Amino acid sequence: MASVHRRVTLSGETRWDVRYRDPNRVDRSKSFRLKSEAARFAASVEADIDRGEWLDPTLGRESFGYWAEQWLVTTYGLKPKTQEGYRSLVNHHLLPRLANAPVARVDLAMVSSVLSEISRSGAGAGIVGNIRGVLNLVLEQARLSGAIRGNPVRDTKAPKKPHQEMVFLTPEEIIVVSEEITFPPAKKRDGQQPRQSFHERGLQVRFAGFTGVRAGEITALKVSALDLTTMHVRVLLSASEAYGHLQIGPPKTWRRRSVPLPAALADDLSAHVGGKRPNEFVFTSARGTPVRQSNFHARHFKPAAIRAGIDPRVRFHDLRHSYAAMLIAQGAHPRAIMERLGHSSIQVTLDTYGHLFPELEVHITDGLDQVYRRVQGRDQAGRTLDIA
């Protein structure tokens, strides 16, 4: 039970103290100038304790920066690249604006103001949405720990990300980009220099375009994962860049898979990895280290695509989309496409590439029409068939 006690200070001022024991059996008190204020607080704190909704005022006075660090500690089990991304959003966007604010003071108005300011500073909808997501997770950590009653981020709306159009390359365009990378224009420096060739980089493009393997999975691919006898590649690992280093771990969605190789591509790979040891990487830099995709895209893929006259929006990841489009054009079942691409579910496959299945709808409708006519004993011209 909360009780109210009158107290006279050394200066002669009358104060009213509310004393109570919290759910953890810790004695607490709070002082008020007016007896009516103390009575209201005493009734409120009793009701909160009875409902199991009491909040520790000490935790609420802790800064947002403190709770952000408490939440970041809980991300230790995530991939290093994800951890780095979270910490970057906290350090560069949230702490400069909220670091010293008591977490109990972070209300809807403050959250809305922060997100609006970040948006006005030029951040895109995707970045703002990611910042809002991290802010939500930090404040949810504080709520679950008993520092705040509600999470104000839940009452804000995430900005809509602009739809990123896929660029689909034809098989011929994939080969052209591969050749442009293999044989780039000669560089002229103090006279004519011999023309360089990059056969391995060209093969890397063909491999991506005709297997649908993700960029990070290609980086982490080792010779032992190639079964050139059965013409399959086993996708076991994926690489990502975090904290300035290449991190290698399980593939996205943690799904290991085996992807068939076209026979001609298997022949090219066989010639390429001849002499390499099983634990060596299939594609390497000039120093023998795994190829960093950011460097490969900027130095090789993008310039080659521009020279080939491909849509300037094209990304290396669009080779994966192009592979999916080729499978669909050949009538592959969505389940088979899901397995080859390593999607977490067939719904992801349909959500991503459903717009490429219009002919499937026509085929289904035509098939139903044929069944309908057959059971009614009519041909396509509407004439009655002799089904005796």
Summary of the structure (lengths in Angstrom):
residues: 388
radius of gyration: 31.4
end to end distance: 91.1
largest distance: 113.2
contacts: 1051
relative contact order: 0.07
helix: 52%
strand: 13%
